[in-house]
Amino acid sequence: MDFPTRHLQQPLPYDPSYEVPEDGEADTIAGLTEAMHGIADTVDKDTGHAHRGVHAKSHGILRGALRVLDNLPPDYAQGLFGHPGGTWPVVMRLSTTPGDLLDDKVSTPRGMAIKVIGVPGERLPDGAGDVTQDFVMVNGPVFLAPNARQFLGSVKLLAATTDKAPGLKKALSTALRGVEQVVEAVGGESATLKGLGGHPETHPLGETFFTAAPILYGRYMAKLSLAPVSPELAALKDRPVDLAHKPNGLRAAVVDFMTEHAAEWELRVQLCTDLASMPIEDAAVEWQAPWVAVARIRAEAQAGWTHGLSVLVDDGMQFNPWHCVAAHRPIGSIMRVRRAVYAASARFRAERNGAPLAEPRNLDHWREH
Ligand code: HEM
């Protein structure tokens, strides 16, 4: 299919014809749901507690506020960001990718899930009555597979290693980090190696996060990113963390920082201007478009992670890009399949743990301890 190409600086308005479902998408969804269930079920049987099928381990649970910047250009003042100065509470959950709770020495990519609470705007039919907008991100600008079907292939591999000899995973991780450093030294970066445990052992709060896959942005299509901007936070970029004999060293690093400092991030948007070079059906392609700041998120100094917060957020909440206003509906293959897979994963843990999951309407129940 030929897609229209516009002048590079002009965002392309969304048209439903740009979304092209993959052949067998329903089978892919069933396969991914089953694989995630397999991982979560194995971990539940091992630990006596149901966790997320991926991103099971949280390293930071924060409360903050998102404030939309004033005077955004009209193309960027869309959806939630069409409310200059609009300010809403947010919950932030920092995680790493595996579905099992590994020693942090097995160093893997990091996730950041953001839930904005109390937002106005038309909802999708299945979210009628909710007031949340989630942005679910990882610390790389692209997803490791172009589409859902290919992702299913990698997930099957991952599911097969769940619970298999954590000691082996640790050894593998150390070896892979060495290989990753060599790959990066020769100008590359390998998502596969990082995913298996070759991620650099750096401070998770120094990361910049990305949605990698696109969402609607009012009339347009966008990818979003969250970047540290307050000086102390920005200084954590690439800062090594000592994880030797500290199975929960990442969490400890977040707690150490957050108990002493406030943290501020910029939420940035990249608008699609050309579907050929910025596809929405291939999440493995990095879009080449300017990042424009549209909001700030600020978290005051706080506990950073406690058992009580873990019960409230790890067990009591679910983050899903489909918790959204209609103006920010997710788009493209990867995003479409996430809708049912995330819902099934959340249902599984709610049932197993006997902890009902309802979208919050406020943070009145927020207690650090
Ligand atoms: C087809 C692609 C994907 C599948 C099947 C998938 C699957 C899942 C599942 C099952 C969960 C756990 C949900 C729950 O129990 O609440 C999850 C969580 C998560 N996923 Fe994905 N995912 C996909 C793509 C992505 C992408 C593109 C990103 C980010 C760029 C991402 C980032 C995350 C993060 C950060 C979490 C943890 C959310 C939290 O803190 O609750 N995933 N994913």
Residues whose N, C-alpha, C, O or C-beta is under 5 A from the ligand:
A	BS01	HEM	L32 M36 R52 G53 V54 H55 R93 S95 G111 M112 A113 V136 M137 V138 F143 A148 F151 F210 T211 A212 A213 Q318 F319 I334 V337 R338 V341 Y342 S345 A346
